[in-house]
Amino acid sequence: PKTHCELHRDRVQHTGPDGHPIVGAHIPQCDEHGHYQPQQCHGSTGHCWCVDDRGQERPGTRTPPGTPHVDCRRPER
């Protein structure tokens, strides 16, 4: 069976009426085990952020393009 991340990714990729992804939508990045990668980046905006194991953004971790990314492997404080 597919994981939560894989289902989320599939749902976003097939949200348009024509079966194509909606332009500008963030497509979650899953690792080889189907879990959310700790750092997610939006291809269109260049923003990156850390997520928890449910794919929810960790507050205070979003970085704009061109700035150093937060180490998402570090535990939350």
mmCIF file of the N, C-alpha and C atoms, coordinates in Angstrom:
data_MODEL
# 
_entry.id   MODEL 
# 
loop_
_atom_site.group_PDB 
_atom_site.id 
_atom_site.type_symbol 
_atom_site.label_atom_id 
_atom_site.label_alt_id 
_atom_site.label_comp_id 
_atom_site.label_asym_id 
_atom_site.label_entity_id 
_atom_site.label_seq_id 
_atom_site.pdbx_PDB_ins_code 
_atom_site.Cartn_x 
_atom_site.Cartn_y 
_atom_site.Cartn_z 
_atom_site.occupancy 
_atom_site.B_iso_or_equiv 
_atom_site.pdbx_formal_charge 
_atom_site.auth_seq_id 
_atom_site.auth_comp_id 
_atom_site.auth_asym_id 
_atom_site.auth_atom_id 
_atom_site.pdbx_PDB_model_num 
ATOM 1   N N  . PRO A 1 1  ? 0.830  -1.207 0.000   1.00 0.00 ? 1  PRO A N  1 
ATOM 2   C CA . PRO A 1 1  ? 0.000  0.000  0.000   1.00 0.00 ? 1  PRO A CA 1 
ATOM 3   C C  . PRO A 1 1  ? 0.868  1.263  0.000   1.00 0.00 ? 1  PRO A C  1 
ATOM 4   N N  . LYS A 1 2  ? 0.293  2.325  -0.505  1.00 0.00 ? 2  LYS A N  1 
ATOM 5   C CA . LYS A 1 2  ? 1.025  3.595  -0.565  1.00 0.00 ? 2  LYS A CA 1 
ATOM 6   C C  . LYS A 1 2  ? 1.023  4.281  0.797   1.00 0.00 ? 2  LYS A C  1 
ATOM 7   N N  . THR A 1 3  ? 2.087  5.039  1.030   1.00 0.00 ? 3  THR A N  1 
ATOM 8   C CA . THR A 1 3  ? 2.212  5.787  2.284   1.00 0.00 ? 3  THR A CA 1 
ATOM 9   C C  . THR A 1 3  ? 1.447  7.109  2.172   1.00 0.00 ? 3  THR A C  1 
ATOM 10  N N  . HIS A 1 4  ? 1.331  7.804  3.310   1.00 0.00 ? 4  HIS A N  1 
ATOM 11  C CA . HIS A 1 4  ? 0.656  9.103  3.333   1.00 0.00 ? 4  HIS A CA 1 
ATOM 12  C C  . HIS A 1 4  ? 1.324  10.072 2.365   1.00 0.00 ? 4  HIS A C  1 
ATOM 13  N N  . CYS A 1 5  ? 2.663  10.101 2.355   1.00 0.00 ? 5  CYS A N  1 
ATOM 14  C CA . CYS A 1 5  ? 3.386  11.009 1.462   1.00 0.00 ? 5  CYS A CA 1 
ATOM 15  C C  . CYS A 1 5  ? 3.095  10.672 0.000   1.00 0.00 ? 5  CYS A C  1 
ATOM 16  N N  . GLU A 1 6  ? 3.128  9.388  -0.338  1.00 0.00 ? 6  GLU A N  1 
ATOM 17  C CA . GLU A 1 6  ? 2.887  8.980  -1.726  1.00 0.00 ? 6  GLU A CA 1 
ATOM 18  C C  . GLU A 1 6  ? 1.464  9.317  -2.164  1.00 0.00 ? 6  GLU A C  1 
ATOM 19  N N  . LEU A 1 7  ? 0.497  9.099  -1.282  1.00 0.00 ? 7  LEU A N  1 
ATOM 20  C CA . LEU A 1 7  ? -0.891 9.444  -1.604  1.00 0.00 ? 7  LEU A CA 1 
ATOM 21  C C  . LEU A 1 7  ? -1.045 10.952 -1.776  1.00 0.00 ? 7  LEU A C  1 
ATOM 22  N N  . HIS A 1 8  ? -0.409 11.730 -0.891  1.00 0.00 ? 8  HIS A N  1 
ATOM 23  C CA . HIS A 1 8  ? -0.445 13.194 -0.968  1.00 0.00 ? 8  HIS A CA 1 
ATOM 24  C C  . HIS A 1 8  ? 0.151  13.653 -2.296  1.00 0.00 ? 8  HIS A C  1 
ATOM 25  N N  . ARG A 1 9  ? 1.313  13.102 -2.647  1.00 0.00 ? 9  ARG A N  1 
ATOM 26  C CA . ARG A 1 9  ? 1.982  13.460 -3.898  1.00 0.00 ? 9  ARG A CA 1 
ATOM 27  C C  . ARG A 1 9  ? 1.091  13.127 -5.099  1.00 0.00 ? 9  ARG A C  1 
ATOM 28  N N  . ASP A 1 10 ? 0.510  11.934 -5.090  1.00 0.00 ? 10 ASP A N  1 
ATOM 29  C CA . ASP A 1 10 ? -0.353 11.527 -6.203  1.00 0.00 ? 10 ASP A CA 1 
ATOM 30  C C  . ASP A 1 10 ? -1.568 12.435 -6.327  1.00 0.00 ? 10 ASP A C  1 
ATOM 31  N N  . ARG A 1 11 ? -2.151 12.811 -5.185  1.00 0.00 ? 11 ARG A N  1 
ATOM 32  C CA . ARG A 1 11 ? -3.343 13.667 -5.183  1.00 0.00 ? 11 ARG A CA 1 
ATOM 33  C C  . ARG A 1 11 ? -3.016 15.036 -5.776  1.00 0.00 ? 11 ARG A C  1 
ATOM 34  N N  . VAL A 1 12 ? -1.871 15.602 -5.419  1.00 0.00 ? 12 VAL A N  1 
ATOM 35  C CA . VAL A 1 12 ? -1.484 16.914 -5.935  1.00 0.00 ? 12 VAL A CA 1 
ATOM 36  C C  . VAL A 1 12 ? -1.174 16.840 -7.425  1.00 0.00 ? 12 VAL A C  1 
ATOM 37  N N  . GLN A 1 13 ? -0.556 15.751 -7.857  1.00 0.00 ? 13 GLN A N  1 
ATOM 38  C CA . GLN A 1 13 ? -0.167 15.631 -9.258  1.00 0.00 ? 13 GLN A CA 1 
ATOM 39  C C  . GLN A 1 13 ? -1.367 15.452 -10.177 1.00 0.00 ? 13 GLN A C  1 
ATOM 40  N N  . HIS A 1 14 ? -2.485 15.034 -9.645  1.00 0.00 ? 14 HIS A N  1 
ATOM 41  C CA . HIS A 1 14 ? -3.651 14.765 -10.488 1.00 0.00 ? 14 HIS A CA 1 
ATOM 42  C C  . HIS A 1 14 ? -4.863 15.593 -10.089 1.00 0.00 ? 14 HIS A C  1 
ATOM 43  N N  . THR A 1 15 ? -4.631 16.842 -9.711  1.00 0.00 ? 15 THR A N  1 
ATOM 44  C CA . THR A 1 15 ? -5.735 17.665 -9.237  1.00 0.00 ? 15 THR A CA 1 
ATOM 45  C C  . THR A 1 15 ? -6.414 18.452 -10.341 1.00 0.00 ? 15 THR A C  1 
ATOM 46  N N  . GLY A 1 16 ? -5.761 18.662 -11.472 1.00 0.00 ? 16 GLY A N  1 
ATOM 47  C CA . GLY A 1 16 ? -6.369 19.430 -12.551 1.00 0.00 ? 16 GLY A CA 1 
ATOM 48  C C  . GLY A 1 16 ? -7.399 18.604 -13.296 1.00 0.00 ? 16 GLY A C  1 
ATOM 49  N N  . PRO A 1 17 ? -8.396 19.256 -13.896 1.00 0.00 ? 17 PRO A N  1 
ATOM 50  C CA . PRO A 1 17 ? -9.436 18.530 -14.624 1.00 0.00 ? 17 PRO A CA 1 
ATOM 51  C C  . PRO A 1 17 ? -8.886 17.756 -15.823 1.00 0.00 ? 17 PRO A C  1 
ATOM 52  N N  . ASP A 1 18 ? -7.743 18.194 -16.339 1.00 0.00 ? 18 ASP A N  1 
ATOM 53  C CA . ASP A 1 18 ? -7.156 17.504 -17.484 1.00 0.00 ? 18 ASP A CA 1 
ATOM 54  C C  . ASP A 1 18 ? -6.173 16.414 -17.058 1.00 0.00 ? 18 ASP A C  1 
ATOM 55  N N  . GLY A 1 19 ? -6.060 16.166 -15.743 1.00 0.00 ? 19 GLY A N  1 
ATOM 56  C CA . GLY A 1 19 ? -5.163 15.134 -15.255 1.00 0.00 ? 19 GLY A CA 1 
ATOM 57  C C  . GLY A 1 19 ? -3.738 15.595 -15.052 1.00 0.00 ? 19 GLY A C  1 
ATOM 58  N N  . HIS A 1 20 ? -3.452 16.857 -15.346 1.00 0.00 ? 20 HIS A N  1 
ATOM 59  C CA . HIS A 1 20 ? -2.115 17.404 -15.152 1.00 0.00 ? 20 HIS A CA 1 
ATOM 60  C C  . HIS A 1 20 ? -2.058 18.154 -13.824 1.00 0.00 ? 20 HIS A C  1 
ATOM 61  N N  . PRO A 1 21 ? -0.860 18.271 -13.263 1.00 0.00 ? 21 PRO A N  1 
ATOM 62  C CA . PRO A 1 21 ? -0.748 19.008 -11.999 1.00 0.00 ? 21 PRO A CA 1 
ATOM 63  C C  . PRO A 1 21 ? -1.150 20.466 -12.170 1.00 0.00 ? 21 PRO A C  1 
ATOM 64  N N  . ILE A 1 22 ? -1.674 21.043 -11.122 1.00 0.00 ? 22 ILE A N  1 
ATOM 65  C CA . ILE A 1 22 ? -2.000 22.461 -11.140 1.00 0.00 ? 22 ILE A CA 1 
ATOM 66  C C  . ILE A 1 22 ? -0.684 23.236 -11.079 1.00 0.00 ? 22 ILE A C  1 
ATOM 67  N N  . VAL A 1 23 ? -0.527 24.187 -11.963 1.00 0.00 ? 23 VAL A N  1 
ATOM 68  C CA . VAL A 1 23 ? 0.703  24.972 -12.023 1.00 0.00 ? 23 VAL A CA 1 
ATOM 69  C C  . VAL A 1 23 ? 0.897  25.707 -10.703 1.00 0.00 ? 23 VAL A C  1 
ATOM 70  N N  . GLY A 1 24 ? 2.088  25.618 -10.162 1.00 0.00 ? 24 GLY A N  1 
ATOM 71  C CA . GLY A 1 24 ? 2.404  26.310 -8.922  1.00 0.00 ? 24 GLY A CA 1 
ATOM 72  C C  . GLY A 1 24 ? 2.123  25.520 -7.667  1.00 0.00 ? 24 GLY A C  1 
ATOM 73  N N  . ALA A 1 25 ? 1.485  24.356 -7.788  1.00 0.00 ? 25 ALA A N  1 
ATOM 74  C CA . ALA A 1 25 ? 1.202  23.553 -6.599  1.00 0.00 ? 25 ALA A CA 1 
ATOM 75  C C  . ALA A 1 25 ? 2.480  22.885 -6.111  1.00 0.00 ? 25 ALA A C  1 
ATOM 76  N N  . HIS A 1 26 ? 2.656  22.830 -4.789  1.00 0.00 ? 26 HIS A N  1 
ATOM 77  C CA . HIS A 1 26 ? 3.820  22.137 -4.227  1.00 0.00 ? 26 HIS A CA 1 
ATOM 78  C C  . HIS A 1 26 ? 3.566  20.640 -4.268  1.00 0.00 ? 26 HIS A C  1 
ATOM 79  N N  . ILE A 1 27 ? 4.495  19.896 -4.846  1.00 0.00 ? 27 ILE A N  1 
ATOM 80  C CA . ILE A 1 27 ? 4.403  18.438 -4.884  1.00 0.00 ? 27 ILE A CA 1 
ATOM 81  C C  . ILE A 1 27 ? 5.340  17.892 -3.807  1.00 0.00 ? 27 ILE A C  1 
ATOM 82  N N  . PRO A 1 28 ? 4.795  17.202 -2.809  1.00 0.00 ? 28 PRO A N  1 
ATOM 83  C CA . PRO A 1 28 ? 5.629  16.693 -1.719  1.00 0.00 ? 28 PRO A CA 1 
ATOM 84  C C  . PRO A 1 28 ? 6.720  15.756 -2.229  1.00 0.00 ? 28 PRO A C  1 
ATOM 85  N N  . GLN A 1 29 ? 7.887  15.835 -1.604  1.00 0.00 ? 29 GLN A N  1 
ATOM 86  C CA . GLN A 1 29 ? 8.990  14.952 -1.948  1.00 0.00 ? 29 GLN A CA 1 
ATOM 87  C C  . GLN A 1 29 ? 9.044  13.834 -0.913  1.00 0.00 ? 29 GLN A C  1 
ATOM 88  N N  . CYS A 1 30 ? 8.967  12.591 -1.398  1.00 0.00 ? 30 CYS A N  1 
ATOM 89  C CA . CYS A 1 30 ? 8.999  11.416 -0.532  1.00 0.00 ? 30 CYS A CA 1 
ATOM 90  C C  . CYS A 1 30 ? 10.350 10.720 -0.690  1.00 0.00 ? 30 CYS A C  1 
ATOM 91  N N  . ASP A 1 31 ? 10.819 10.084 0.385   1.00 0.00 ? 31 ASP A N  1 
ATOM 92  C CA . ASP A 1 31 ? 12.086 9.356  0.298   1.00 0.00 ? 31 ASP A CA 1 
ATOM 93  C C  . ASP A 1 31 ? 11.856 7.955  -0.269  1.00 0.00 ? 31 ASP A C  1 
ATOM 94  N N  . GLU A 1 32 ? 12.913 7.152  -0.310  1.00 0.00 ? 32 GLU A N  1 
ATOM 95  C CA . GLU A 1 32 ? 12.819 5.821  -0.920  1.00 0.00 ? 32 GLU A CA 1 
ATOM 96  C C  . GLU A 1 32 ? 11.912 4.877  -0.146  1.00 0.00 ? 32 GLU A C  1 
ATOM 97  N N  . HIS A 1 33 ? 11.579 5.221  1.106   1.00 0.00 ? 33 HIS A N  1 
ATOM 98  C CA . HIS A 1 33 ? 10.672 4.403  1.908   1.00 0.00 ? 33 HIS A CA 1 
ATOM 99  C C  . HIS A 1 33 ? 9.240  4.941  1.877   1.00 0.00 ? 33 HIS A C  1 
ATOM 100 N N  . GLY A 1 34 ? 9.035  6.048  1.151   1.00 0.00 ? 34 GLY A N  1 
ATOM 101 C CA . GLY A 1 34 ? 7.706  6.626  1.050   1.00 0.00 ? 34 GLY A CA 1 
ATOM 102 C C  . GLY A 1 34 ? 7.369  7.630  2.133   1.00 0.00 ? 34 GLY A C  1 
ATOM 103 N N  . HIS A 1 35 ? 8.351  7.979  2.968   1.00 0.00 ? 35 HIS A N  1 
ATOM 104 C CA . HIS A 1 35 ? 8.116  8.980  4.012   1.00 0.00 ? 35 HIS A CA 1 
ATOM 105 C C  . HIS A 1 35 ? 8.454  10.368 3.476   1.00 0.00 ? 35 HIS A C  1 
ATOM 106 N N  . TYR A 1 36 ? 7.901  11.385 4.111   1.00 0.00 ? 36 TYR A N  1 
ATOM 107 C CA . TYR A 1 36 ? 8.224  12.754 3.707   1.00 0.00 ? 36 TYR A CA 1 
ATOM 108 C C  . TYR A 1 36 ? 9.710  13.010 3.908   1.00 0.00 ? 36 TYR A C  1 
ATOM 109 N N  . GLN A 1 37 ? 10.367 13.610 2.905   1.00 0.00 ? 37 GLN A N  1 
ATOM 110 C CA . GLN A 1 37 ? 11.742 14.042 3.110   1.00 0.00 ? 37 GLN A CA 1 
ATOM 111 C C  . GLN A 1 37 ? 11.697 15.179 4.124   1.00 0.00 ? 37 GLN A C  1 
ATOM 112 N N  . PRO A 1 38 ? 12.658 15.234 5.060   1.00 0.00 ? 38 PRO A N  1 
ATOM 113 C CA . PRO A 1 38 ? 12.614 16.253 6.119   1.00 0.00 ? 38 PRO A CA 1 
ATOM 114 C C  . PRO A 1 38 ? 12.596 17.673 5.581   1.00 0.00 ? 38 PRO A C  1 
ATOM 115 N N  . GLN A 1 39 ? 13.260 17.910 4.443   1.00 0.00 ? 39 GLN A N  1 
ATOM 116 C CA . GLN A 1 39 ? 13.241 19.244 3.830   1.00 0.00 ? 39 GLN A CA 1 
ATOM 117 C C  . GLN A 1 39 ? 12.423 19.184 2.553   1.00 0.00 ? 39 GLN A C  1 
ATOM 118 N N  . GLN A 1 40 ? 11.474 20.080 2.454   1.00 0.00 ? 40 GLN A N  1 
ATOM 119 C CA . GLN A 1 40 ? 10.660 20.212 1.257   1.00 0.00 ? 40 GLN A CA 1 
ATOM 120 C C  . GLN A 1 40 ? 10.992 21.549 0.613   1.00 0.00 ? 40 GLN A C  1 
ATOM 121 N N  . CYS A 1 41 ? 11.055 21.572 -0.706  1.00 0.00 ? 41 CYS A N  1 
ATOM 122 C CA . CYS A 1 41 ? 11.310 22.818 -1.428  1.00 0.00 ? 41 CYS A CA 1 
ATOM 123 C C  . CYS A 1 41 ? 10.265 22.975 -2.523  1.00 0.00 ? 41 CYS A C  1 
ATOM 124 N N  . HIS A 1 42 ? 9.816  24.191 -2.717  1.00 0.00 ? 42 HIS A N  1 
ATOM 125 C CA . HIS A 1 42 ? 8.828  24.506 -3.747  1.00 0.00 ? 42 HIS A CA 1 
ATOM 126 C C  . HIS A 1 42 ? 9.577  24.902 -5.006  1.00 0.00 ? 42 HIS A C  1 
ATOM 127 N N  . GLY A 1 43 ? 9.413  24.122 -6.055  1.00 0.00 ? 43 GLY A N  1 
ATOM 128 C CA . GLY A 1 43 ? 10.144 24.364 -7.289  1.00 0.00 ? 43 GLY A CA 1 
ATOM 129 C C  . GLY A 1 43 ? 9.879  25.716 -7.912  1.00 0.00 ? 43 GLY A C  1 
ATOM 130 N N  . SER A 1 44 ? 8.661  26.223 -7.797  1.00 0.00 ? 44 SER A N  1 
ATOM 131 C CA . SER A 1 44 ? 8.311  27.493 -8.437  1.00 0.00 ? 44 SER A CA 1 
ATOM 132 C C  . SER A 1 44 ? 8.840  28.698 -7.677  1.00 0.00 ? 44 SER A C  1 
ATOM 133 N N  . THR A 1 45 ? 8.779  28.651 -6.347  1.00 0.00 ? 45 THR A N  1 
ATOM 134 C CA . THR A 1 45 ? 9.151  29.828 -5.549  1.00 0.00 ? 45 THR A CA 1 
ATOM 135 C C  . THR A 1 45 ? 10.575 29.766 -5.021  1.00 0.00 ? 45 THR A C  1 
ATOM 136 N N  . GLY A 1 46 ? 11.139 28.562 -4.914  1.00 0.00 ? 46 GLY A N  1 
ATOM 137 C CA . GLY A 1 46 ? 12.475 28.413 -4.359  1.00 0.00 ? 46 GLY A CA 1 
ATOM 138 C C  . GLY A 1 46 ? 12.513 28.393 -2.844  1.00 0.00 ? 46 GLY A C  1 
ATOM 139 N N  . HIS A 1 47 ? 11.358 28.542 -2.192  1.00 0.00 ? 47 HIS A N  1 
ATOM 140 C CA . HIS A 1 47 ? 11.311 28.470 -0.732  1.00 0.00 ? 47 HIS A CA 1 
ATOM 141 C C  . HIS A 1 47 ? 11.503 27.018 -0.289  1.00 0.00 ? 47 HIS A C  1 
ATOM 142 N N  . CYS A 1 48 ? 12.194 26.826 0.832   1.00 0.00 ? 48 CYS A N  1 
ATOM 143 C CA . CYS A 1 48 ? 12.361 25.502 1.431   1.00 0.00 ? 48 CYS A CA 1 
ATOM 144 C C  . CYS A 1 48 ? 11.946 25.572 2.889   1.00 0.00 ? 48 CYS A C  1 
ATOM 145 N N  . TRP A 1 49 ? 11.526 24.437 3.438   1.00 0.00 ? 49 TRP A N  1 
ATOM 146 C CA . TRP A 1 49 ? 11.102 24.371 4.830   1.00 0.00 ? 49 TRP A CA 1 
ATOM 147 C C  . TRP A 1 49 ? 11.226 22.939 5.311   1.00 0.00 ? 49 TRP A C  1 
ATOM 148 N N  . CYS A 1 50 ? 11.197 22.773 6.615   1.00 0.00 ? 50 CYS A N  1 
ATOM 149 C CA . CYS A 1 50 ? 11.258 21.447 7.227   1.00 0.00 ? 50 CYS A CA 1 
ATOM 150 C C  . CYS A 1 50 ? 9.839  20.980 7.537   1.00 0.00 ? 50 CYS A C  1 
ATOM 151 N N  . VAL A 1 51 ? 9.648  19.659 7.465   1.00 0.00 ? 51 VAL A N  1 
ATOM 152 C CA . VAL A 1 51 ? 8.343  19.091 7.800   1.00 0.00 ? 51 VAL A CA 1 
ATOM 153 C C  . VAL A 1 51 ? 8.509  17.998 8.844   1.00 0.00 ? 51 VAL A C  1 
ATOM 154 N N  . ASP A 1 52 ? 7.411  17.716 9.543   1.00 0.00 ? 52 ASP A N  1 
ATOM 155 C CA . ASP A 1 52 ? 7.413  16.608 10.491  1.00 0.00 ? 52 ASP A CA 1 
ATOM 156 C C  . ASP A 1 52 ? 7.066  15.325 9.738   1.00 0.00 ? 52 ASP A C  1 
ATOM 157 N N  . ASP A 1 53 ? 6.901  14.229 10.465  1.00 0.00 ? 53 ASP A N  1 
ATOM 158 C CA . ASP A 1 53 ? 6.654  12.950 9.799   1.00 0.00 ? 53 ASP A CA 1 
ATOM 159 C C  . ASP A 1 53 ? 5.267  12.864 9.163   1.00 0.00 ? 53 ASP A C  1 
ATOM 160 N N  . ARG A 1 54 ? 4.411  13.843 9.406   1.00 0.00 ? 54 ARG A N  1 
ATOM 161 C CA . ARG A 1 54 ? 3.091  13.900 8.773   1.00 0.00 ? 54 ARG A CA 1 
ATOM 162 C C  . ARG A 1 54 ? 3.062  14.870 7.595   1.00 0.00 ? 54 ARG A C  1 
ATOM 163 N N  . GLY A 1 55 ? 4.228  15.471 7.297   1.00 0.00 ? 55 GLY A N  1 
ATOM 164 C CA . GLY A 1 55 ? 4.305  16.403 6.178   1.00 0.00 ? 55 GLY A CA 1 
ATOM 165 C C  . GLY A 1 55 ? 3.893  17.820 6.525   1.00 0.00 ? 55 GLY A C  1 
ATOM 166 N N  . GLN A 1 56 ? 3.682  18.090 7.821   1.00 0.00 ? 56 GLN A N  1 
ATOM 167 C CA . GLN A 1 56 ? 3.280  19.425 8.251   1.00 0.00 ? 56 GLN A CA 1 
ATOM 168 C C  . GLN A 1 56 ? 4.515  20.298 8.431   1.00 0.00 ? 56 GLN A C  1 
ATOM 169 N N  . GLU A 1 57 ? 4.432  21.532 7.957   1.00 0.00 ? 57 GLU A N  1 
ATOM 170 C CA . GLU A 1 57 ? 5.563  22.454 8.068   1.00 0.00 ? 57 GLU A CA 1 
ATOM 171 C C  . GLU A 1 57 ? 5.906  22.723 9.526   1.00 0.00 ? 57 GLU A C  1 
ATOM 172 N N  . ARG A 1 58 ? 7.193  22.652 9.846   1.00 0.00 ? 58 ARG A N  1 
ATOM 173 C CA . ARG A 1 58 ? 7.666  23.000 11.186  1.00 0.00 ? 58 ARG A CA 1 
ATOM 174 C C  . ARG A 1 58 ? 7.813  24.514 11.252  1.00 0.00 ? 58 ARG A C  1 
ATOM 175 N N  . PRO A 1 59 ? 7.156  25.170 12.207  1.00 0.00 ? 59 PRO A N  1 
ATOM 176 C CA . PRO A 1 59 ? 7.198  26.633 12.304  1.00 0.00 ? 59 PRO A CA 1 
ATOM 177 C C  . PRO A 1 59 ? 8.628  27.162 12.400  1.00 0.00 ? 59 PRO A C  1 
ATOM 178 N N  . GLY A 1 60 ? 8.854  28.268 11.717  1.00 0.00 ? 60 GLY A N  1 
ATOM 179 C CA . GLY A 1 60 ? 10.138 28.942 11.798  1.00 0.00 ? 60 GLY A CA 1 
ATOM 180 C C  . GLY A 1 60 ? 11.239 28.347 10.942  1.00 0.00 ? 60 GLY A C  1 
ATOM 181 N N  . THR A 1 61 ? 10.902 27.412 10.043  1.00 0.00 ? 61 THR A N  1 
ATOM 182 C CA . THR A 1 61 ? 11.943 26.760 9.244   1.00 0.00 ? 61 THR A CA 1 
ATOM 183 C C  . THR A 1 61 ? 11.949 27.200 7.783   1.00 0.00 ? 61 THR A C  1 
ATOM 184 N N  . ARG A 1 62 ? 10.976 27.978 7.357   1.00 0.00 ? 62 ARG A N  1 
ATOM 185 C CA . ARG A 1 62 ? 10.903 28.374 5.941   1.00 0.00 ? 62 ARG A CA 1 
ATOM 186 C C  . ARG A 1 62 ? 12.008 29.372 5.606   1.00 0.00 ? 62 ARG A C  1 
ATOM 187 N N  . THR A 1 63 ? 12.695 29.110 4.490   1.00 0.00 ? 63 THR A N  1 
ATOM 188 C CA . THR A 1 63 ? 13.761 30.004 4.035   1.00 0.00 ? 63 THR A CA 1 
ATOM 189 C C  . THR A 1 63 ? 13.486 30.422 2.597   1.00 0.00 ? 63 THR A C  1 
ATOM 190 N N  . PRO A 1 64 ? 13.717 31.703 2.277   1.00 0.00 ? 64 PRO A N  1 
ATOM 191 C CA . PRO A 1 64 ? 13.521 32.168 0.903   1.00 0.00 ? 64 PRO A CA 1 
ATOM 192 C C  . PRO A 1 64 ? 14.681 31.729 0.015   1.00 0.00 ? 64 PRO A C  1 
ATOM 193 N N  . PRO A 1 65 ? 14.498 31.846 -1.304  1.00 0.00 ? 65 PRO A N  1 
ATOM 194 C CA . PRO A 1 65 ? 15.565 31.459 -2.221  1.00 0.00 ? 65 PRO A CA 1 
ATOM 195 C C  . PRO A 1 65 ? 16.840 32.254 -1.966  1.00 0.00 ? 65 PRO A C  1 
ATOM 196 N N  . GLY A 1 66 ? 17.972 31.584 -2.134  1.00 0.00 ? 66 GLY A N  1 
ATOM 197 C CA . GLY A 1 66 ? 19.256 32.257 -2.000  1.00 0.00 ? 66 GLY A CA 1 
ATOM 198 C C  . GLY A 1 66 ? 19.767 32.387 -0.577  1.00 0.00 ? 66 GLY A C  1 
ATOM 199 N N  . THR A 1 67 ? 19.033 31.851 0.394   1.00 0.00 ? 67 THR A N  1 
ATOM 200 C CA . THR A 1 67 ? 19.498 31.901 1.781   1.00 0.00 ? 67 THR A CA 1 
ATOM 201 C C  . THR A 1 67 ? 19.826 30.482 2.240   1.00 0.00 ? 67 THR A C  1 
ATOM 202 N N  . PRO A 1 68 ? 20.711 30.341 3.232   1.00 0.00 ? 68 PRO A N  1 
ATOM 203 C CA . PRO A 1 68 ? 21.055 28.996 3.716   1.00 0.00 ? 68 PRO A CA 1 
ATOM 204 C C  . PRO A 1 68 ? 19.826 28.293 4.282   1.00 0.00 ? 68 PRO A C  1 
ATOM 205 N N  . HIS A 1 69 ? 19.737 27.010 4.023   1.00 0.00 ? 69 HIS A N  1 
ATOM 206 C CA . HIS A 1 69 ? 18.605 26.226 4.510   1.00 0.00 ? 69 HIS A CA 1 
ATOM 207 C C  . HIS A 1 69 ? 18.846 25.786 5.950   1.00 0.00 ? 69 HIS A C  1 
ATOM 208 N N  . VAL A 1 70 ? 17.765 25.598 6.666   1.00 0.00 ? 70 VAL A N  1 
ATOM 209 C CA . VAL A 1 70 ? 17.810 25.081 8.030   1.00 0.00 ? 70 VAL A CA 1 
ATOM 210 C C  . VAL A 1 70 ? 18.160 23.590 7.954   1.00 0.00 ? 70 VAL A C  1 
ATOM 211 N N  . ASP A 1 71 ? 18.903 23.082 8.931   1.00 0.00 ? 71 ASP A N  1 
ATOM 212 C CA . ASP A 1 71 ? 19.201 21.650 8.995   1.00 0.00 ? 71 ASP A CA 1 
ATOM 213 C C  . ASP A 1 71 ? 17.967 20.934 9.539   1.00 0.00 ? 71 ASP A C  1 
ATOM 214 N N  . CYS A 1 72 ? 17.221 20.301 8.656   1.00 0.00 ? 72 CYS A N  1 
ATOM 215 C CA . CYS A 1 72 ? 15.951 19.679 9.036   1.00 0.00 ? 72 CYS A CA 1 
ATOM 216 C C  . CYS A 1 72 ? 16.131 18.383 9.823   1.00 0.00 ? 72 CYS A C  1 
ATOM 217 N N  . ARG A 1 73 ? 17.342 17.881 9.902   1.00 0.00 ? 73 ARG A N  1 
ATOM 218 C CA . ARG A 1 73 ? 17.570 16.652 10.670  1.00 0.00 ? 73 ARG A CA 1 
ATOM 219 C C  . ARG A 1 73 ? 17.670 16.945 12.155  1.00 0.00 ? 73 ARG A C  1 
ATOM 220 N N  . ARG A 1 74 ? 17.882 18.216 12.499  1.00 0.00 ? 74 ARG A N  1 
ATOM 221 C CA . ARG A 1 74 ? 17.968 18.590 13.916  1.00 0.00 ? 74 ARG A CA 1 
ATOM 222 C C  . ARG A 1 74 ? 16.583 18.527 14.544  1.00 0.00 ? 74 ARG A C  1 
ATOM 223 N N  . PRO A 1 75 ? 16.488 18.030 15.769  1.00 0.00 ? 75 PRO A N  1 
ATOM 224 C CA . PRO A 1 75 ? 15.174 17.952 16.419  1.00 0.00 ? 75 PRO A CA 1 
ATOM 225 C C  . PRO A 1 75 ? 14.593 19.339 16.688  1.00 0.00 ? 75 PRO A C  1 
ATOM 226 N N  . GLU A 1 76 ? 13.273 19.363 16.772  1.00 0.00 ? 76 GLU A N  1 
ATOM 227 C CA . GLU A 1 76 ? 12.602 20.637 17.084  1.00 0.00 ? 76 GLU A CA 1 
ATOM 228 C C  . GLU A 1 76 ? 12.914 21.024 18.519  1.00 0.00 ? 76 GLU A C  1 
ATOM 229 N N  . ARG A 1 77 ? 12.918 22.325 18.756  1.00 0.00 ? 77 ARG A N  1 
ATOM 230 C CA . ARG A 1 77 ? 13.159 22.807 20.121  1.00 0.00 ? 77 ARG A CA 1 
ATOM 231 C C  . ARG A 1 77 ? 11.858 23.173 20.783  1.00 0.00 ? 77 ARG A C  1 
# 
